[in-house]
Amino acid sequence: MIQNTNFEEIKERFRNATVDEKIRIYTTTQGLTVEQFKELLRMFPLQYLDKLERAMA
């Protein structure tokens, strides 16, 4: 699991990641606040939300 050492670093990696990498980052990062998760979700491509939902199930 990825630890929340620096949200700005996580956000930058998320921004530059592929869809599959974004899903991995979103589902394995621990220690983020609800607002931080929402911020990442706003950067997630909407057409792949179903894929993210399946990964979280």
C-alpha positions in Angstrom: 0.0 0.0 0.0 1.1 3.5 -0.7 1.4 5.8 2.3 0.3 9.4 2.1 3.7 11.1 2.4 3.0 14.1 0.2 -0.4 14.7 -1.4 1.1 17.1 -4.0 3.4 14.4 -5.2 0.6 11.8 -5.3 -1.6 14.3 -7.2 1.2 15.0 -9.8 1.7 11.2 -10.3 -2.0 10.8 -10.6 -2.3 13.6 -13.1 0.4 12.0 -15.4 -0.7 8.4 -15.0 -2.5 6.1 -17.4 -6.1 5.2 -16.5 -5.0 1.9 -15.0 -2.3 3.6 -13.0 -4.8 6.2 -11.8 -7.1 3.4 -10.6 -4.2 1.7 -8.8 -3.2 5.0 -7.1 -6.8 5.8 -6.1 -7.5 2.3 -4.7 -4.2 1.7 -2.9 -3.3 5.1 -1.4 -4.0 5.3 2.4 -4.4 8.2 4.7 -6.0 10.7 2.3 -8.8 12.9 3.5 -12.2 12.8 1.9 -11.4 16.1 0.2 -8.1 14.8 -1.2 -9.9 11.7 -2.6 -12.5 14.1 -4.2 -9.7 16.1 -5.7 -8.2 13.1 -7.3 -11.6 12.0 -8.5 -12.1 15.3 -10.2 -9.0 14.6 -12.3 -10.3 11.1 -13.3 -11.6 10.7 -16.8 -15.4 10.4 -16.6 -15.7 7.8 -19.3 -13.7 5.3 -17.1 -15.7 5.8 -13.9 -17.3 2.3 -14.3 -13.8 0.8 -14.4 -12.9 2.6 -11.2 -16.1 1.5 -9.6 -15.4 -2.2 -10.5 -11.9 -1.9 -9.0 -13.3 -0.6 -5.8 -15.9 -3.3 -5.4 
